[in-house]
Amino acid sequence: MKLVVTVYEETCSAAIEAIRAIALPHDMVEVRAERFPSLDCAALRGATEKPILLTFRGGQTPVSALEAGIDFIDVEWPQAPEVPERTVYSHHDYEGMRDVETIMSGMWGRGCAHTKLAATPRTFAENERLLALMGRAEARPTFTTVIGMGEGGLYSRILAPFLGSELAFVAASNVAAPGQLTLARAHEIYGVPRAEKVFAIVGNPAGHSLSPVIHNALFREKKVPAAYTIASFESFDEIKDAFLRGKPCGLSVTTPFKEEAFRVQAEMGENAKRARAVNTLVNVNGTILSDNTDVDGFRALIPHASEAAVLGRGPTARAALVALEDANIPATMFTRENMHALRSFELIVNTLPPEAEVEIPPCRTYIEAAYSGAPRNVDAQKRIGGLELLHAQAVRQHELFMKVFDGS
């Protein structure tokens, strides 16, 4: 897998500055030049020692750029490549997955240096279909790249490099494609050459999740051949069936699917039974395990208090109530019906979504379970954010995931 940093600027001079500003390790630079009023290939060539791919998306990349020292040019299917050995032959479908198998076969037949197909899957099955192109080893040349675009394509976009997709296009700063990762995020996610086991966070939406950063780092630390990706889909059922078959073999479950996951037949942990919600599913050689590690996260973070208020009534609120019960802290749940009675508490746990408008009274400790959205203006001596909860619950979740490798 090679990291290709896409530079997407308004002018050639701005692109040169952006190239020179790239600080993290990378393998290649793609310059998107379709917005440039003028093009100076020699100046671009002088901005980096890394190979450069010049792209005019929606137009024709000039072959003359190769004479000025540009290493590769992008040619969009079905144009005929004039210099195949220095061409990245590409196809983009921003609307769906139309004829991807036929188009990929046709592109392979041109014998270009690299073949890249980017499409927009919207379901789990369509992501599997896109990734299956990588499995046709007998038909494809060595250098092939597949990319899932958009929120629904994050599953395959993140996972493809773990499965042999050669080029991972990442953003320097300005994102050039739907769902594109930044170079910094790619460094946090990748590191294992090939993945034998796949794990994912499933939610609607889930594209904002930082769980791939957390869990891929933990897998690298344990040196296991695993990859963790994002499954952001409308339906839980579309990935549940695949999970029950073992691909993926582990799921982190987030909003709004924790109660659906609770209904999956499994060997269920006590946390999940008490919270009546599941945020972790693991398939260990056909044995399904489920539990709620949000409870573990709250246990790790909740300080001693004489009383607590929990805002919300959903699965995360119930996980907080279980942890508070175990800590012998009396808790009162506040929902829309009784929110008017909310007063100052020593500890307040807010499990409401970020967009929920609620006035938080003064407290000693404030825990906000959600980690997206701007932080609220809260009068508290200590604040604990949703990102801290995410990391805290991931400790035991990772332990459950590792059962796939040790079989225990």
Residue pairs with C-beta under 8 A, 6 or more apart in sequence:
1 161
1 162
1 165
1 166
1 167
1 168
1 190
1 193
2 27
2 28
2 166
2 167
2 168
3 25
3 26
3 27
3 28
3 168
3 170
3 183
3 186
3 187
3 190
4 26
4 27
4 28
4 29
4 30
4 53
4 167
4 168
4 169
4 170
5 22
5 26
5 28
5 29
5 30
5 170
5 171
5 172
5 183
6 30
6 32
6 169
6 170
6 171
6 172
6 176
6 177
6 180
7 15
7 18
7 19
7 29
7 30
7 31
7 32
7 172
8 32
8 35
8 171
8 174
8 175
8 176
9 15
9 18
9 32
9 35
9 174
10 35
10 36
11 35
11 36
11 37
12 33
12 36
12 38
12 39
12 40
12 43
12 44
13 43
15 31
15 33
15 36
15 44
15 47
16 43
16 44
16 47
18 172
18 173
19 29
19 31
19 44
19 47
19 48
19 172
20 47
20 48
21 172
22 29
22 48
22 172
22 183
24 183
24 184
24 187
25 187
26 50
26 170
26 183
27 50
27 51
28 50
28 51
28 52
28 53
28 71
28 167
29 48
29 50
29 51
29 52
29 53
30 52
30 53
30 54
30 55
30 74
30 169
31 44
31 52
31 53
31 54
31 55
32 55
32 56
32 57
32 176
33 39
33 54
33 55
33 56
33 61
34 55
34 56
34 57
34 58
34 59
39 62
39 65
41 54
41 64
41 65
41 68
41 69
41 70
42 68
42 69
44 52
44 54
44 70
45 52
45 68
45 69
45 70
51 71
51 72
52 70
52 71
52 72
53 70
53 71
53 72
53 73
53 74
53 88
54 61
54 62
54 65
54 70
54 72
54 73
54 74
55 61
55 73
55 74
55 88
56 62
56 74
57 74
57 76
57 92
58 76
60 75
60 79
61 73
61 74
61 75
62 73
63 73
63 82
63 83
65 73
66 73
66 83
66 86
71 86
72 86
72 87
72 88
72 113
72 114
73 83
73 86
73 87
73 88
74 87
74 88
74 90
75 81
75 87
75 88
75 89
75 90
75 112
76 90
76 91
76 92
77 89
77 90
77 91
77 103
77 106
77 107
78 106
80 110
81 87
81 89
81 110
81 112
84 110
84 111
84 112
84 113
85 112
85 113
86 113
87 110
87 112
87 113
87 114
88 112
88 113
88 114
88 115
88 116
88 167
89 107
89 110
89 112
89 114
89 115
89 116
90 115
90 116
90 117
90 118
91 103
91 104
91 107
91 116
91 117
91 118
91 119
92 118
92 119
92 149
93 100
93 118
93 119
93 120
94 120
94 149
94 178
95 120
96 119
96 120
96 121
96 122
96 126
97 119
97 120
97 121
97 126
97 129
97 130
98 119
100 117
100 119
100 129
100 130
100 133
101 133
103 117
104 115
104 117
104 133
104 140
105 139
107 115
107 117
108 115
108 139
108 140
108 141
108 144
111 141
113 143
114 143
114 144
114 145
114 166
114 167
115 140
115 141
115 143
115 144
115 145
116 144
116 145
116 146
116 147
116 167
117 130
117 133
117 145
117 146
117 147
118 146
118 147
118 148
118 149
118 177
119 130
119 146
119 147
119 148
119 149
119 153
120 148
120 149
120 150
120 152
120 153
120 178
121 127
121 129
121 130
121 148
121 150
121 152
121 153
121 155
121 156
122 150
122 152
122 153
122 233
123 152
123 233
123 235
123 238
124 155
124 231
124 233
124 238
124 239
124 242
125 238
126 152
127 148
127 152
127 153
127 155
127 156
128 242
130 146
130 148
130 153
130 156
130 160
131 146
131 156
131 159
131 160
131 163
133 140
133 144
133 146
134 140
134 144
134 146
134 160
134 163
134 164
134 165
142 166
143 166
143 167
144 164
144 165
144 166
145 160
145 165
145 166
145 167
145 168
146 156
146 160
146 165
147 153
147 156
147 157
147 160
147 165
147 169
147 177
148 154
148 155
148 156
148 157
148 160
148 179
149 157
149 177
149 178
149 179
150 178
150 179
151 178
151 179
151 205
151 207
151 232
152 232
152 233
153 178
153 179
154 179
154 206
154 207
154 229
154 230
154 231
154 232
155 200
155 229
155 230
155 231
155 232
157 179
157 180
157 181
158 181
158 189
158 212
158 227
158 229
158 230
159 195
159 198
159 227
159 229
160 168
161 168
161 190
162 190
162 192
162 194
162 195
162 198
162 227
163 194
163 195
163 227
164 194
168 181
168 186
168 190
169 176
169 177
169 180
170 180
170 181
170 182
170 183
170 185
170 186
171 180
171 181
171 182
171 183
172 182
172 183
173 182
175 182
179 207
181 189
185 213
188 212
188 213
188 216
188 217
189 212
189 213
189 216
189 228
190 216
191 216
191 217
191 220
192 216
192 219
192 220
192 224
192 225
192 226
192 227
194 225
195 225
195 226
195 227
196 225
196 226
197 224
197 225
197 226
197 227
197 248
197 249
197 250
197 404
197 405
198 226
198 227
198 228
198 229
198 247
198 248
198 249
199 215
199 226
199 227
199 228
199 229
199 248
199 249
199 250
199 251
199 252
199 401
200 228
200 229
200 230
200 231
200 239
200 248
200 250
200 251
200 252
201 209
201 211
201 212
201 228
201 229
201 230
201 231
201 251
201 252
201 253
201 254
202 231
202 232
202 233
202 236
202 239
202 251
202 252
202 253
202 254
202 257
203 209
203 231
203 232
203 253
203 254
203 255
203 256
203 257
204 232
204 233
204 234
204 255
204 256
204 257
205 232
206 230
206 231
206 232
206 254
207 230
207 232
208 372
209 230
209 254
210 371
210 387
210 390
211 228
211 230
211 252
211 390
211 394
212 228
212 229
212 230
214 390
214 391
214 394
215 228
215 252
215 394
215 397
215 398
215 401
216 226
216 227
216 228
218 394
218 398
219 226
219 227
219 228
222 402
222 405
224 402
224 405
226 401
226 404
226 405
229 248
231 239
231 248
231 251
233 239
236 253
236 257
236 260
236 261
237 260
239 248
239 251
240 260
240 264
242 248
243 249
243 251
243 281
243 283
244 264
244 283
244 288
246 283
246 286
249 282
249 283
249 284
249 404
250 280
250 281
250 282
250 283
250 400
250 401
250 404
251 261
251 280
251 281
251 282
252 279
252 280
252 397
253 261
253 278
253 279
253 280
253 281
254 279
255 314
255 353
258 277
258 278
258 279
258 292
258 314
258 315
258 316
259 276
259 277
259 315
261 277
261 278
261 279
261 281
261 290
262 272
262 276
262 277
262 278
262 290
264 278
264 281
264 288
264 290
265 288
266 278
266 281
266 288
266 289
266 290
267 287
267 288
267 289
267 290
268 278
268 290
268 291
269 289
269 290
269 291
269 292
271 291
271 292
271 293
271 294
271 295
271 296
271 319
271 322
272 278
272 290
272 291
272 292
274 295
274 318
274 322
275 292
275 294
275 295
275 315
275 318
275 319
275 321
275 322
276 315
276 318
277 292
277 294
277 315
277 316
277 318
277 319
278 290
278 291
278 292
279 291
279 292
279 293
279 294
279 315
279 319
279 393
279 397
280 289
280 290
280 291
280 292
280 293
280 397
280 400
281 288
281 289
281 290
282 288
282 289
282 290
282 400
282 401
282 403
282 404
283 289
283 404
284 403
284 404
284 407
285 407
289 400
289 403
291 396
291 400
292 315
292 319
292 322
293 393
293 394
293 395
293 396
293 397
293 400
294 315
294 316
294 319
294 320
294 389
294 393
295 319
295 322
295 323
296 392
296 393
296 395
296 396
297 319
297 389
297 390
297 392
297 393
297 394
297 395
298 319
298 320
298 322
298 323
298 324
298 349
298 367
298 389
298 392
298 393
299 323
299 326
299 327
300 392
300 395
301 367
301 384
301 388
301 389
301 392
302 308
302 320
302 323
302 324
302 327
302 329
302 347
302 349
302 367
303 347
303 365
303 382
304 327
304 329
305 329
305 345
305 346
305 347
305 364
305 365
306 329
306 330
306 346
307 329
307 330
307 331
307 332
307 345
307 346
307 347
308 324
308 329
308 330
308 331
308 332
308 345
308 346
308 347
308 348
308 349
309 331
309 332
309 333
309 334
309 342
309 345
309 347
309 348
309 349
310 317
310 320
310 321
310 324
310 331
310 332
310 333
310 334
310 349
310 351
311 317
311 334
311 339
311 342
311 348
311 349
311 350
311 351
311 352
311 358
312 333
312 334
312 335
312 350
312 351
312 352
313 333
313 335
314 351
316 351
316 369
317 333
317 349
317 351
320 331
320 349
320 351
320 367
320 369
321 331
321 333
324 330
324 331
324 349
325 331
329 347
332 345
334 341
334 342
339 358
342 358
342 359
342 361
343 361
344 361
344 362
344 363
345 361
345 363
346 363
346 364
346 365
347 363
347 364
347 365
347 366
347 367
348 360
348 361
348 363
348 365
348 366
348 367
348 380
349 367
349 369
350 358
350 360
350 366
350 367
350 368
350 369
350 370
350 376
351 369
351 370
352 358
352 370
353 370
353 373
354 370
354 372
354 373
354 374
355 373
360 366
360 376
360 378
360 379
360 380
361 379
362 379
362 380
363 378
363 379
363 380
363 381
364 380
364 381
364 382
365 380
365 381
365 382
365 383
365 384
366 378
366 380
366 382
366 383
366 384
367 383
367 384
367 389
368 375
368 376
368 383
368 384
368 385
368 386
369 386
369 389
370 386
371 385
371 386
371 387
371 389
371 390
372 386
375 383
375 385
